[in-house]
Amino acid sequence: MIEGAEMTLVGSIMERTIKRNIRVYKTVRRVYDVIKFRGYNSKNKEYFEKRITKLRPIAEKFLDLSARPDKNVILITVDCLRNDHVSYNGYYRETTPFLDSVKGYKASLIAASPWTYPAVASLLTGFYPHNHGAVLDDRDRKFDLSKLKPLKSNILTLSEILALFGYATYFNSGIDLAMLSVRRRFHEQKLNSLTDSEAILNDLEGWITKQKAPFFVHIHLKDPHEPLSPPREFYNYFGIVKKLPKIEYWGDFQKPENQKGREFEEFRENKILLYDNTLRYVDYTLEQFYAFLEDRGLMDNTILIITADHGEEFWDHAELEAKYFYDVRGYAGIGHGHTVFNELIQVPLIMTGPDVPRKEEKDKFVSGVDIAPTLLDLLDIQHNILFDGMNMFKAPKKRLILSENTIHGREKKALIYGKLKFIYSKDDDIAWIFNLKNDPKEQNPILDDELSVIFMEKLSKVTLEKPVFWRVLT
């Protein structure tokens, strides 16, 4: 794990640099990656292969290793991708014409956590953060890389499960937290901090052309994460972004006392415009990658999933947060990781490929922990893994779905059941209920003691740690 003092120094340099020059900031970040992770791939590929060898006799007890799955699987997560900014969901800008056109299964996915580290681990394991262990714990939390807990060694990732069946596995990310949450859990694992999606997808294309065996891929695209810096041809796609100070970041509007007046409104408008322009760029790169798969005939035998680790807030709940939630930074309404409102935990899910149903269920919530069990079913892999998730195609519309492990301030959890949503923060003394049908933007919390007691009982059961993660096959 990265040493705390080392990362604190690098973080301080980066924070000062970003306020001066985005290009210099990116250079500093990439130089650090090279220094810190030099030799990473070869050493950890060896570690991964040894782990798979050790896992095999254990895995035979809960996986039917006689199966011969042969479909490729590509999981793409787009960092900070809000569900309500995707144009097929009715957004007023056509941010995602390619994603709109994809034929397959579409639903709203509830991220298992509102920040990358635990959310990616949940996508790749099928377990909630309190079970897989890749979390940050503390009462009054302020993000610190040195305090991250690792993914539990007895939890298998999708890449490890499929490696047991002979799959080649590949990972590439533009965000370090995505890589760190599943470190040493792939044959080939790359970190390309702040690299744009086109470069990362081009690297993947090169890797795919060399593969002979079936493969499993996880790509994590950074672009909608601050600092926002899409290529020049997309920077002003939907309109000219004003050159406001630190527009790629959050300007001087992180704290409630500055979130008012004409300058703030102008900044917010341009920040959202830049975000939407960036989404349009990501959609373009995904379209180019899909064309690559089709040109090589790979889509006939490839399951492609496009989703997000979490969303992003643009001051949607700044007033409520400032009034009711403690944040050690003094911030409200920006970024991610700090709350469990839907702008942070509701993200799009698009899945296409052989045996994937062609239907849209926009009014149905699925969970990040559903990805793993759904894929194993699509691949006809028999198992006795006791996932927190389930096959999303068979999941009922009304079921309990959890999001947890915030990183700024105090712990907040969300529990969704159909159109009812419960937000609980013990240390902030918050127990709110929202009716998402009548109040989709979650602006009017309902205080109902009786219903809160019921939700508290459900939350206690859902957050119990599992004593075992699989049963022996009989």
URNOR-V142840 format. One record per run of one state. SS is the DSSP state (a for helix, b for strand, c for the rest). FROM is the first residue (numbers start at 1). TO is the last residue. If there is no record, write none. Layout:
ss=SS from=FROM to=TO
ss=SS from=FROM to=TO
This chain:
ss=c from=1 to=3
ss=a from=4 to=18
ss=c from=19 to=21
ss=a from=22 to=37
ss=c from=38 to=39
ss=a from=40 to=59
ss=c from=60 to=62
ss=b from=63 to=63
ss=c from=64 to=71
ss=b from=72 to=78
ss=c from=79 to=82
ss=a from=83 to=85
ss=c from=86 to=86
ss=a from=87 to=89
ss=c from=90 to=96
ss=a from=97 to=101
ss=c from=102 to=104
ss=b from=105 to=110
ss=c from=111 to=115
ss=a from=116 to=125
ss=c from=126 to=128
ss=a from=129 to=132
ss=c from=133 to=140
ss=b from=141 to=141
ss=c from=142 to=144
ss=a from=145 to=147
ss=c from=148 to=157
ss=a from=158 to=163
ss=c from=164 to=167
ss=b from=168 to=173
ss=c from=174 to=175
ss=a from=176 to=181
ss=c from=182 to=187
ss=b from=188 to=191
ss=c from=192 to=196
ss=a from=197 to=208
ss=c from=209 to=214
ss=b from=215 to=221
ss=c from=222 to=231
ss=a from=232 to=235
ss=c from=236 to=254
ss=b from=255 to=255
ss=a from=256 to=258
ss=c from=259 to=260
ss=a from=261 to=295
ss=c from=296 to=297
ss=a from=298 to=301
ss=b from=302 to=307
ss=c from=308 to=312
ss=b from=313 to=314
ss=c from=315 to=317
ss=a from=318 to=324
ss=c from=325 to=330
ss=b from=331 to=331
ss=c from=332 to=333
ss=b from=334 to=335
ss=c from=336 to=341
ss=a from=342 to=345
ss=b from=346 to=352
ss=c from=353 to=358
ss=b from=359 to=367
ss=c from=368 to=369
ss=a from=370 to=378
ss=c from=379 to=382
ss=b from=383 to=383
ss=c from=384 to=384
ss=b from=385 to=385
ss=c from=386 to=399
ss=b from=400 to=403
ss=c from=404 to=408
ss=b from=409 to=409
ss=c from=410 to=412
ss=b from=413 to=417
ss=c from=418 to=419
ss=b from=420 to=425
ss=c from=426 to=429
ss=b from=430 to=435
ss=c from=436 to=445
ss=b from=446 to=446
ss=c from=447 to=448
ss=a from=449 to=462
ss=c from=463 to=469
ss=b from=470 to=470
ss=c from=471 to=474
